Amino acid sequence: MKTMKGFSNMKTSVITHLAIGASFAGVLLLSLNANAQGEGRGPAAASGKPVASAPKSASGTQQTPGQSATQGPDEKVDISDLEKKYWSTKDTDFNVVQNRLYSKANRFLMSANFGTLINDPWSTGQIYGGNLAYYFSEHLGAELLFDYASTQDNTASKRLIEKGAYPDNNKITQFIGLNAVWAPFYAKMSVLTSTIIYFDMSIGLGVGMQAYVQQRDDGNQTRQTPAVELDVTQHFYLNKHFAVRIDLKNRWYTNEVVYYRSTSFGATGNRVISNNIDNTTLLMAGLTFMF
């Protein structure tokens, strides 16, 4: 009897444990299923609010936001026209962005300049200049220019003269030329977050005639020679009619240097020392009037 009673108690205990285990497994499965459904619906679905689905195209494919009905899912948006209008030169091309406040197209620019020599080893002095330019567009123009140099011996020449010698050199006097001008750069910058300065940079390439004076003890002589000019100019606009102008001018010309003293070349009869292509560099600043 005791054996049968013990077996009956053991059977009851096993069944009870199996029932508890089955109940725990059921609760765990229900919890996992609820979590999976909540993730599939997203935050709006989990909160019980209705979810708006993305519109579908005529072919039945779902469109992403910002995608037109005729645009495929893998096609890129073409913004090349928008970029061209952003960099347009006239307000009528694009009404939202106005990138050029001061225009040069179909206008004359008249300038007065003042500057100095940079790379002459024997001379120093001031350069006075005038320019008249006309721009056919915002980027292309032509410029007529004239410079006059008032030069004298520099410190190196004076020290040599004090020792009884004189440098064999020439002094430039005036230049007249014609340049083709290309202005590819236009920009603006902020000064102390309170002032906007508009400016552009242009490159001028042209030809002209350079005059210089040969230094001789028996009387100086003036010579003229063709020259090639390369200018880099920057305009800082003050308003629609005035701008500050800064120029870095470079000229190349044939420079015939002779002996200063007429007795230096002896019996050869040739007074010419050299006849080489020299470079003259000028740094100038001035004011431009646009009309």
JOVENFEN-V936615 format. One record per residue. D_LAST is the distance of its C-alpha to the last C-alpha in Angstrom with 1 decimal. Layout:
# JOVENFEN-V936615
D_LAST / D_LAST
This chain:
# JOVENFEN-V936615
127.6 / 125.5 / 124.0 / 123.0 / 121.6 / 119.5 / 118.1 / 117.3 / 115.3 / 113.4 / 112.5 / 111.2 / 109.0 / 107.4 / 106.6 / 105.0 / 102.8 / 101.7 / 100.8 / 98.7 / 96.9 / 96.1 / 94.7 / 92.4 / 91.1 / 90.4 / 88.4 / 86.3 / 85.5 / 84.5 / 82.1 / 80.5 / 80.0 / 78.3 / 75.9 / 75.0 / 74.3 / 72.1 / 69.9 / 69.5 / 68.3 / 65.7 / 65.1 / 64.5 / 67.7 / 69.7 / 68.8 / 70.1 / 66.7 / 65.8 / 63.5 / 60.8 / 60.8 / 57.7 / 57.0 / 58.3 / 56.7 / 58.3 / 60.1 / 61.6 / 59.8 / 58.6 / 54.8 / 53.1 / 50.6 / 47.1 / 48.6 / 48.2 / 51.2 / 50.3 / 49.5 / 52.3 / 53.5 / 52.3 / 48.9 / 45.6 / 42.7 / 39.7 / 36.5 / 34.3 / 32.3 / 31.8 / 30.5 / 28.0 / 26.7 / 26.5 / 24.1 / 22.0 / 18.2 / 17.9 / 19.8 / 21.5 / 23.3 / 25.1 / 25.4 / 27.1 / 25.1 / 21.3 / 20.7 / 16.9 / 15.3 / 11.8 / 10.6 / 9.0 / 10.5 / 9.2 / 5.7 / 5.3 / 6.6 / 8.3 / 11.4 / 14.6 / 17.8 / 21.4 / 24.3 / 27.9 / 30.3 / 32.0 / 34.8 / 36.0 / 39.8 / 40.4 / 37.2 / 34.8 / 31.9 / 28.2 / 25.3 / 22.2 / 19.3 / 15.8 / 13.6 / 11.1 / 10.6 / 9.7 / 11.0 / 13.3 / 14.2 / 14.2 / 16.7 / 16.5 / 14.3 / 15.1 / 14.6 / 15.9 / 17.4 / 19.8 / 22.2 / 24.9 / 27.9 / 30.2 / 33.2 / 36.8 / 40.0 / 40.0 / 43.1 / 44.7 / 44.6 / 45.9 / 48.8 / 49.7 / 49.6 / 51.9 / 54.5 / 54.5 / 52.3 / 48.7 / 46.5 / 45.8 / 42.0 / 38.8 / 35.8 / 32.3 / 30.3 / 27.0 / 25.2 / 22.8 / 21.9 / 19.9 / 19.5 / 19.3 / 17.6 / 19.0 / 17.9 / 20.9 / 21.0 / 19.2 / 21.1 / 21.7 / 24.5 / 26.4 / 27.2 / 30.7 / 30.3 / 28.3 / 24.7 / 22.5 / 20.2 / 17.8 / 17.4 / 17.3 / 19.0 / 18.5 / 20.9 / 20.3 / 23.2 / 23.4 / 25.5 / 25.6 / 28.0 / 29.3 / 31.2 / 34.0 / 37.0 / 40.5 / 42.6 / 45.9 / 48.6 / 49.1 / 45.5 / 42.2 / 40.7 / 37.1 / 36.5 / 33.6 / 33.5 / 31.4 / 29.7 / 28.4 / 25.6 / 25.1 / 22.3 / 22.0 / 18.7 / 18.1 / 15.1 / 16.1 / 13.6 / 14.0 / 11.9 / 8.9 / 6.6 / 9.2 / 11.7 / 14.9 / 15.6 / 19.2 / 20.5 / 24.0 / 24.3 / 27.5 / 28.6 / 31.9 / 33.4 / 37.0 / 38.2 / 41.3 / 43.2 / 46.1 / 48.9 / 48.1 / 51.6 / 52.8 / 56.3 / 55.3 / 55.4 / 58.9 / 60.6 / 58.3 / 55.9 / 53.0 / 50.6 / 48.1 / 48.4 / 45.8 / 43.2 / 41.5 / 38.1 / 36.6 / 33.7 / 31.4 / 29.5 / 26.7 / 25.4 / 22.1 / 19.8 / 16.6 / 13.4 / 9.9 / 6.7 / 3.8 / 0.0
